[in-house]
Amino acid sequence: KNIVVLASGRGSNLQAIINAIKEKKINAKISLVLSDKKEANALKIASENNIKSKFIDPSFFASREGYDIYIAELIKKENPDLVVLAGYMRILTDKFIDSFEGKLINIHPSLIPAFQGLKAQKKAVEYGAKFSGCTVHFVTKELDNGPIIIQAVVPVLPEDTEKELSERILFYEHKIYPQAIKWILEDRVIIEGRKVVIKNAKY
Ligand code: GRF
């Protein structure tokens, strides 16, 4: 099976997926990493692991639609089983989302539908939530709010800052993202309307 990853930054989730492949927990290959940011550490991680990677400069495109049409073509050439957003910070156009429906997943650092959008960990701390976590979900046209594949819960401790909560959540991101990818590539994930059913899930 074949995965394409889109990333804009640090790339720690990309690294976690690469590790899971190396450890043979996921039976797949990452055929391409795409980034909209030239300096993305994710691109460095890709090249260190001999994975094909490309920076596609948004400033060369007149519109968001044009950019997404271009990257959709690059992705389709790889014929991926799954397209993984791993800290990809550009909002995708409806057409892009439609063309990868059911094959496009994201990780968000909150228990959706709570704290959607940017700075989810900061929002959880400021809101006074006692628990937060992370969610892997299918991408739909609603931002950070598609059918939920897996979530992990962490406590928000009284002295937590955004940084501490983010680190606690990130630890679980690196566990649940590879787990969700494994299930999907094993064809064990069924979308039933709003809900996702996992066949024979062992947590
Ligand atoms: C993660 O917190 C993820 O939940 C969010 O963006 C961050 C990406 O981190 N969508 P990294 O680039 O994978 O290290």
Boltz pocket constraint, residues with backbone or C-beta under 6 A from the ligand:
constraints:
  - pocket:
      binder: B
      contacts: [[A, 7], [A, 8], [A, 9], [A, 10], [A, 11], [A, 12], [A, 13], [A, 14], [A, 86], [A, 87], [A, 88], [A, 107], [A, 108], [A, 109], [A, 170], [A, 173]]
      max_distance: 6.0
